[in-house]
Every structure is written in structure tokens, then in C-alpha cells.
Amino acid sequence: MKPIRYTIVPKQPAAHLFEVTVTVENPDPAGQRFMLPVWIPGSYMIREFARNIVTLRAFNEAGRKVRVQKTDKHAWQAAPVTGSLTLRYEVYAWDMSVRAAHLDDTTGFFNGTSVFLSVAGHEDAPCEVEIQKPAGPAYRGWRVATALRESRGTKRYGFGAYEAANYDELIDHPVTLGEFALTTFDAHGMPHDIVIAGRVTSLDMPRLAADLKRVCEAQIALFEPKSKKAPVDRYVFMTQAVGDGYGGLEHRASTALICNRADLPVMGRPQTTDGYRTYLGLCSHEYFHTWNVKRIKPAAFAPYDLTQENYTSLLWLFEGFTSYYDDLMLVRSGLISQDDYFGLLGKVVAGVQRGSGRLKQTVAESSFDAWVKYYRQDENAPNAIVSYYTKGSLVALAFDLTIRASTGNRKSLDDVMRLLWQRFGRDFYRGKPVGIAEDEVEALFTEATGVDLSAVFTHGVHGTRDIPLEELLQPAGIALAPEADKSGKPSLGARVRGGADCTLAAVHDGSAAQKAGLSAGDVLIAIDGLRVNGSNLDTLLSRYVPGAKVEVHAFRRDELRVSQVKLDGPETSRYTLTVSDGRAAARNWRARWLTN
């Protein structure tokens, strides 16, 4: 099969325009069809990337224009031609996220799903892409960072030719363009690149490399304890450092990340800040996806259908379990302490318990409805949905603790992950890709551990009952308890949107605010005659005791409302995990959990 040839050039950085061409040597005699994905794997929402194509023209082998017609929101049909067919189009790239494409005169970034049209009927053909440098002396220092394979003599990090085995591989390798900090480390013999784009001063790249090396080696050893062999030949961590941002998206041999520049480590400052810990957790999360979801996949993703939603009720397994292991890998690799880990786990518990949606939606339902609920949250989300990330991580914890308690710590969730890897992930890209079916999961868990886990599946995965974490943590000698706001300050039971005004972003079920008739979107202007703004609400409430009645003035749209509010007690700000049993058996139990 002849290769599909692409070129991409940052043609007008100031206008945020990439120019892309795609050439087909043997187009469909009846007229070639082209399509752009409507979503990107890992982010389960229809995003309509085709809306960013500004102009599109087609040419035959002689360079003459060919008629091309758009047939639906993401597809184009070219008239029949003799010889090769080339499409040339412009893509508007002004999305500073990990999901799409971004370009200006300082940096460029793109995911293939946003810029590369697929050629219908040629999806399995090899792909070649020429990445060109923008014109002008201002771009002399620009380089290319990607996990795509170099070809035709292109040097690593250089502009030039790259290749992929097929379209699916092509779009699974994001690309960063520009000037960036770069370092490389080996993890069990496999090279990893760290790329940091954006303005960052005094960046401690040696420390970052040393820390990520420990995380990566711990994860490689989890899945391949004997061979210590990673599933790729090279991996790239790509980070865009910004003033305020957070996010990550996994790919088969790389990840695209966004973080606050203040979260990155600083030369001469060895302390681990909360921000740096969060960044390491993000890197750990996306790296774990190299196995769990990029190779171990639900059957619904094998292969992806990028023209429509792909429904699965298993995202709790692929995102929730990854969310469990991301911080667990930090403590296992020695980057955070046991107490640090307990603190992070307590925040997750508090976050899940805060929303009444956990009592209405299961994590299996949340997974299935990700396309229309989790990724399209509104002001009622805390009362209507549960996160398959956060509650999914607690479900993973429940499985892990149950397996360990039932087997005397001889088996654990690690054994489940290894069996998933051996059966579904290790050979995913080597032969016919096969994903795990919805009805295979429970039997596989039992096969891997020898434990009847039906109760966890019934109540944790398919039920809305709170997970009995206090009971499950007892064998480890750990006590779990809620901790209310220590100030004793009463609350409205509502979340406030940041800004100059005191605008309610969400009102929780059964809260003081809801009982008084207040709603999301209401702008509070006074409490007992004193003006409220975006920064003084807590100060005003601190002068009252729980159960006090206050008069609240608020605008709903342009109408002034007056409500009598009976204040709730202090909110549970977090849950604390503390060691309650210091005996040797409990210490050994904790060590087995947190170190292997």
C-alpha cells in the first residue's frame, strides 16, 4: 500500500494558522473521501475539530484545481481524478490545551486529530509527514519534539520527515514546536525525554529527570517485574508551562501536559512543594496510561471510531485505576512520604463525599455517560453525577485492600493489572488489537487473585453505596475520619465562583442555600445588610455560629431577592488517615501495600 504523504508548516504564526497538505497517490476512482476526527482519544467529548479548518482546496497531479465538496460536518468528497490527489488546507490553532492545536510566534503544538485529515479506505496505509519550520529569522532557534519516528535523515528534534505505520499511529503522537528546555534520562534502559516549553526561570531539570526516573522505573517494574521492559522504545514528556493551567492527555509513547510554571522545581530549592507534588502526580498518571488504556483497552476502543461517541461503562477501570496508581507510585518510588500519601488520599475521599451525585450515579453509569455528563458538567453536576476518576480511584483502593485482606497480602490489585497487561496489552499493537469486554472484567479479577470480589463489583462499581473505607483500612492499622473546618465557621453549602462578585457556582443538595431558595448563578450582594464580594464571604460568615439565621440579598438575573438562610455547620474540608496500630503486623501490612 502506497504511503499517505502529509506536510505541515506554521504558515502564519501571528494568525495562528497551520498549512497542511495531504497527498494520495492512488485515490478512490469514484472520488476520494477525507475525514477529520470529531474527538480525541482520552478526552471523551465530541469536539468538532473540523470547525477549525478555514480553507480547503484540492489539486490533481498536474496542479490543476479539483472540485471538492463538504458532505457532512467533518468529511469532504473530491471529484474523481487520474493520478495523485492533493488537498491543501489551513487550520486555525488557538486552543492552549492538551486536546487540540495551538500556534503563535512563541510556540506551536498540535495533536494529529486536529490537523491531519484521514483518507477513507487508506487508514492502514503507512504515513509520512514533513514538519517544516516557519519562515523568518525569529524562528531560527525552533526545534521539534515528538515521539514520531524520524525518517529520510531527519535528526532528532529537527524539522524534516517523520513516519508512522498507519493513521492511528500518526495521530497518537503530538508535536511541540519552538524553543524549549530538554533533558533525557533512562528508566530500565529505555530513554525518556522531558520537554518544557514556555517561560520558566531557574528550572531544575536534573531534579525533575531524577524524580521522573524513579516513577517510571516503578511503573515499568509493576507491569514487567522480571524483564523490566517498557512497552515503547522511547517516551516523551511534553509540558507547556503557563501562568495558570493544569491538564494532561495520554498517548502511546508520549504525553502532553500543561502546568503552572510555579509548580516546576527550582534550582537550589530542594523542598517538595504542593504544586510540584501535583505535577509529579500528573506525570505519573499519564505515564501509567502507557499500559492502562493505550494498550489495555475496553473492547469499545479496539479500534476507535473517531466519527462518533464510543461508549463503554469501564472508564472507572481505565481512568479510576490510573488515578489510584498515580499517587501510589509516588509513595512507592520514595518521592513522597506515607503521611503525604495519606493526605492526598484524604482529599480524594473528601471530594467524593462532598457531592450527593455519588448516591445517584454509579461509576459504571458515569463511565457510559462521560460524553454527555462528565465532560459537559453544569451547575448541578455535584448533585447529579459522580466522577469515575475520583470515586473510581476509591473503588480501586477497595479492590486492592479487599484482595490483600483476603489473601494475607499474597495477592493485590497489582496482580490484576499484570494479568490485564499480559492478556490484552502486551501484544496490542503487534497483532489484531483486542480489548476487554464489559462482561469479562469480574471473572478476570477473580482469576488473577483467587478472591470473590462480587461484593465490591455490586456495591462499588454498580451501586451507589458509600465504600466502607474505614473497615477496609483496619487491617493496615489505619483510621479514617472526617475533619471539619477547624475555624468552626458555618457554611451556606454552596460553591462560589471566583471573581469580584460573589456568584454561586453550585448549590449542594439539602444545603442551607438550597433550603432558602438560592440557586447557582445568583449573585450575593449583602448578608444582614453588609456588602458581600468575591473575597469577603468567609470573613462575614465567621462572625456567626452554625444554625444562625441571616438575611441574604441576591440578584437572580436582574431581579433582587431576599432570603432567610439558616446556616449549616462547618463543611468537611478533608478526611484524615492516621496510623492507629503500630504493631509489627500492621507495619508489615502497610509496607507491603505502599512499597510493592
N, C-alpha and C positions, 0 to 999 in steps of 0.2 A: 504494500500500500504506500503510495507516494506521500511524503510529509506535507503537512499544512504549514505554510510559512507566514509568520507574523513579524511586523516591525512595530515598535512603539517609541515615540520620541516626545519629550516635553517641549512641544512646539511653541507654546505661548505661556510661560510660567506666570506672568503677571495677570493673564486672563484665565489661568487655571485650566488650560486645555492641553490634553494629550492628543496627539495624532496617531492613529493606529491603522495599519493595513493588514489584511489577511488575503493570502493568495492560495487558490485551489487549482492544482494542475489538471485535475480530471473532474470538473464539476458535473453535477447531475444533468444528463442530456435534456431532461424535461424542464430544466430551470432549477438552480441551486437555492436551497433554503438555508438561512442563517438564523441563529437564536442567541440571545443573551440570558444567562440565568436570572431568575426572579428572586433568589435568596442565596445566601452563602452558608455552607455547612458550618455548624457550631453556633449559629445565631438564627433561632427558629422563628422567623418573621418574614413575610413577603415584603421585599424592599423595592421592587420595580427598578432595578439598576438601569434599564433601557431608557428611563426618563432623562438620563444624563447624556445621551447621545445627541449631539447638537446638529451635526450634518452627516450625511452618508451618501456616497456615490459609488457606482460600480463601473469597472472598465474591463474590456476584453484584452486579449494578448497583444493586440496592436495599439492599445492605449485609447481606443475609442469608448465613449460612454455607452453603458448598457442600462437598459431600463430596470429599475429595482423598485419594488412596491412593498410597503409595510402591510403585513397580513393580520397581525394582532399586536398586543401591547409590547411584545418582546421578540418578534420574528419578522424577517424580511425575505422576500422571494425575488431572485434575479431572473431576468429573461434568459432563455437558452443561448449558449454561445459555443463557438468552436475554439478549442484550445483552452488556455487557462483563464481564470476569472479572478479579479482583484477587487476587494471592497476597501475604500478609504473613508475613514470617519473620524470625527472629533468627539472626545469625551470630556465633559465638564467635570473637574475633580476638585471639589471644595468641601470635603467631608473629613474633618480631622477626627477620625475614629479608626478602629481596627477592622471595620467591616467593608469599607469601600475604597475610595481613592482620593488623594489629596495632592495638590501641586501649587507651589508658589515659587518665588525667586530664592528661597532659602532651603527648601527640601521638597522631595517628592516621595510618594508612596502609592502603591496600588496592589489590590487583590485582582487576580485574573478574572474572577467572576464579574468584576465591574468594567473590564476593558476588553476582554477577548471574546469575540463572537464565536460560538461553536458552529461547525459546518455539519449540517444534518447528513447523517449517513457516513460521516468520516470521524466520528468521535473516537474510534480506536486507532486512528492513524497517528504516526509519530508527529510531533510538533517541533518546529524550530522558531525561535523568536530572537530578533535583533533588537537589543536595547540601545538606543542612541543617546548621546549626550546633547543637552540643549546647546544652541549656538551662542557664542559670545564669551569674552574673557572672564566674565563674572562666574562662570561655571567651570573654570579650569580645575578647581580642586574637588569637583564632584566625583563620587565613586558609586558602585553598585553593590548592594548587599542582598543576597538571596541564596536559598539552598538549591536552586535550579543547577543542573549540570552545565558547566562551560563546554563550548564546542568551537571548532574551527580556530583553535589557537587563542581563544579569549583567555586572558589571565583572570584569576580570582579577584573579585571586587572591581573588575574592569568593565567598561562598556564594550558591547560586542555581542557575539552569538551564544545562545543558550538553547538547551533542548529538553524535551520531555517525551516520555514513551507514548502518551496519549493526552487527550484533552483533560481528563480528570486529574492527571498528574500536573499538567500545565497550570491549572487554576488553583492547585493546592500548594503553591509556592509564592507567597507575597514578596514584593520587591521594595526595598528602600533605596532612594536616590539622594545624593547630596554629600555634604561633609559630615562625618560622624566619627565618634570615638570607637575604637575597635580593639579587642583583645581576644585571644584564643586560649582555651585550656583543654586538656584531655581528661575524659572520665572513662576509666577502664579501657584506655587505649583509643577511644573514639573522640575526634576533635569536635569541639563546641566553640562557636563564635558568639561574642557579645557585641552588639552594635547599639550605641546610644546616640540618637540624633536629637537635635535641639540644643539650646544654650545651657550648658552645665559647667560650673566652675569648680575647681578642686575635686574633681571626680576621682574616687579611689577605685580605679578599675582592678588593680591587683587583689584587693579585698573582695570585690564582687566576684571575680573569677574563682577565688579560693572557696568562697561560700557556695556558689552555684555548683562547683565541682563536687562538693560533699552531698548536695541534694541529688544531683544527677546520678552519682555512684550508688547512693542508697536506693534509688528507684530502679536502676538497672539490675542491682542485686536482688531486689524483691521479685522481679519477673524472671530473671535468669540467674538463680543463686549459684549454679555450677559454672556455666560458661562466662558469666558476667558480660554477655554480648548485647550491645544495644541494637535496636531494630533498624537503625539507619547508619550510613557511613559518615555522616556529618550532620550537625544540628546548629541552627542559628537562632539566638535570642535577639529579636529586633525590638528596641524600645524607643518610642518618641517621648521625650521629656518635655512637659508643658507646665504652665503655672498652676493649673487645676484640672486634673483629669485622672481617670482610672479605667482600665479595661484590658482584656486580653482575648485573643482568639487563636485556637489551636490549628496547626497544620501538620502534615505527615512528617516533616523534617525541620520544622521551624515554628516559631510563634510570633505574632505581632502583639505588642504591648504598648500601653500608654500609662504614664505615671506622673505624679507631681515631681518636678525636679528636686524639690526639697527632700523627697523620700530616698534619694540615692545617697550612697555612702560618701563621706567627705574625708579627704586626706588628713591624717593627724587626729581624727576623732574616732577612736575605736568603739565607742558605745553603740549599742544597737537601739536605734530609735523605734518608736511605734510605726512610723512611716516606712522605715527600711524593712522592718519585720513584715509589714503588709506587702511590700514589693516582693520580698523573697517568697511569701506565700503565693502571690500571683504567679511568679515564675514556676514554682513547684506545681501549682495547679495545671498550668498549660503544658508543662513537660510530662506530667502523668498522662495527659491525653494522648501522648505519642503512642501509648498502648491502648488506653481505655477510651475509645470512640473513633480514633483514627485507624485502628486495626481491629480491635474487638468492637464490633458494631451490632446494633439491632438489625434484624432482618430487613426492616423497612428502609435502611440506609445502604443496602448492599444489592445494587448500587443506588446512589442518589438519583432522584428525579428532580432536576433543578428547574422544572417548569411549573411546579405546584408544591403545595404542602406535602410533607412526608410524615405521616402520623405514626407515633409509637407511644406506648404507655411505659417505656423503660428509661426515660431520661433520669429518673431517680437513681438508676444504676450507673448511668454514664456520667452524669453531672454531679449527682449527690455523692456517690462513692469517691469521685475525684475530689470533691470538696472536703470529704473526710480525710483523705490521704494527704492533701496538700500541706496542712499544718502538722499532721502526724509525721511526715517526712522531715520537717524542720527539727522536731524534737529528737527523732531517731538519728538524724545526722549530726546532732550536737550543736545546732545553730541557735536553739532556744532552750531554756530550762524547762523542767517539769512544771514549775509554777507558771511560767509564761504560757505553756500549752494549756494548762487548766484555765487560765484567764481567758484565752481565746475561745476555748470550748464553752465557757460560761456565757460569753457574749452571744454565741450562736444559740444556746438554749434560750436565753432571754429574748432574742429576736423572734424565734419561733413562737414562744409563749405569748408574745405581745399581741399577735393577731388572732382574732377569732376565726379567721378563714381556715385555720388548721382543724377546726371542729366541723367543717362543712365540706372540705375537698380533700381527697386522698392524694398522696404523692403520685400514684398511678394516673389519676384523673388530671392532676396538674401537668404531668408529662404530656398527656394526649392533647390537652388544651393550651399548650405553650404558645401555639401560633396565634391564638385569639385572646388569651388571658394574661399569661405571664409576661409576654413581650408587648402587651398593649394594656398596661395597668392604668387604671383610673383612680379617682379619689376613694373609691370603695374597695380597692384591692385588699387592704389589710383585713377587711371583714368578709371577703368572699373567696380568697384564694390562699394557697399555701405554696411556698417555694420548694420545688423539687431539688434545689441546690442545698438550702439550709436544713429543711426537715429531712431531705434525702441523706445529708451527712449524718444526722442523728439516727436515721434508720440503719445506715452503715455501722455506726457505733453499736447499735443494739444487736445487729448480726454478729459483730466481732466479739462483743462481751458475752453473748449467749453461747457462741461456739467455744470460746475459751473456757467458760464455766462448765460446759457440758463435757469437755474433753481433758480437763485438768491442764489447760494451756498447751496441749499437744497439737491442737489444730487452731486455726484462726481464719479471719477473713482473707489473709494473705494467700491461703491455700485455694480459696475460691477464685481470687484474681489470677493465680497461676494456672489453674485449670481452664479458665476462660481464655487466657493467653495461648495456652498450648492447643486448645481445640479450635478457636476461632480467629486468633490474632496473628500468630507467628507466621503463617503462610498466606495471609490475606492477599498480599499483592503478588504472590508467586504463582497462584493458580486461579481457579474460579472463586471469586470472593463470596464467602458465606457468612451471614450474620446470625446471631442467636434469635430464635423465635420467642414470641411472648410466652408461650406455654412450655418452654424448655427450661426456664430460669430456675424454678424451685427444685426440680429434680437435679439439676447440675450442682446447686448449693449443697444438697444432701450427699451427692456423690463425692464432692470434694472434701466433705467434713465428716460424714457419717452421722450427722446430727439432724434430728427432726426439727426443722425451722418453720413449720407451718404456722405457729402462733405469731411469729414476727411478720410473716407474709400477710396473715389475716389482719392483724391489728396495725402493724407499722406501714405496710405497703398499700393494702386495700381497705384500711379502716381509718377512722378519724380519732381514735382514742389516743390520748397522750402516751408517749413512750415511757415506760416505768424506769427511768434512768437511775433514780435513787436505789432501787432494788438491784439493777444490773451492775452498778458500780460497787456494791458492797463487797464482793469477793476481792476486789482490788484494794479494799481498805480506804475507800474514798467516799466522803459525804458530799451531797449536793443540796444546796439550799438557796432559796431566792433571797435577794438583798435589795431592799427598798432604798430609795433616795435617802441618804443619810441626813440630809438637811431637814427632813420631816415636812418639806413643802408640799402642800396639796396640789392637785392637778385638775385640769379640765378633761383629761382623757382624749386629747386631740394632738395632732402633729401640726406644727406651724411651719409654713413655707418661709424660707429665708428672704430677706429684703427689708426695705424701710417700713413697709406696712406689716401689721400683724394679721396675716391672712392664714386661715385654717386650710391646711393641705389635705388632711384626712381626719375624720371623727370616728373614734372606735365604738363598736357595739356596746350598748349598755353604759356608756360613759356619762359623766356629768354634762358634758357639752351636748351629747345626743338627747339626753332626757330633757334638756332645756330648749330643744328645738334648733340648736345651732348646727350648721352644715358646712361641709367643705366648700371653700370659696368665699365664705363670709369673712369680712374684714372687721376685726375687733377695733373699736376706737376708744372705748373707755370701760374701766372697771370701777364701780362705785364712784363715778364722776371723775376719775383720774385717767388721763390720756394713756393709751397703750400704743406702743410701736413695736417694730420687729426685734428690739433688743431689750426691752424692759419688762416683758411679761413675767418672767421668773421672779424678778425683783418684787413686782407688785403682789404676786401670789404668795411669796414668802412671808407676807405680813398677816396671813390668815392661817387658820388651822383646818384640817380635814373636817368636812361637814358644815363649814361656814357657808352662809348664803350671801351671794354677791349679785349686784345688778350689772349686767353687761350690755353695753350699747354696741351695735354692729351694723354694718351696711351689708345687705344682700342685693347685689346689683346696685341700683340707685335708691333703694328703699331702706330707711332707718328702722331697725328693730330693737326692741328692749326685751331682754330675757333675764329671768331669775334663775341663777345657777347655784346648786348645792354642790360644793367642791368635793371631788374624790380624794382619797388618801394618796400618799406618795406612790409614784409609779415604781414598779420593779425595774431597776436600772440594769441589773445583771444577776446572774446566778454564780455562786461561788462553789468551787470544788476544792475541798481540803482533805488532807490525809488524816483519816480517823483511826487508822490501825497501823502502828509502827512495827508490828511483829515481823519476823523473818518471812513467814509465808506470804503475807500481804506485800512486803517489799519485793519479793521474788516475782509475785504475780504482776505487779506494776512494771518491773524491769522487763519481763517477757513481752508485755504489751507495748511498752514505749521504746524498746530497743531492738525488736526484731519483727 
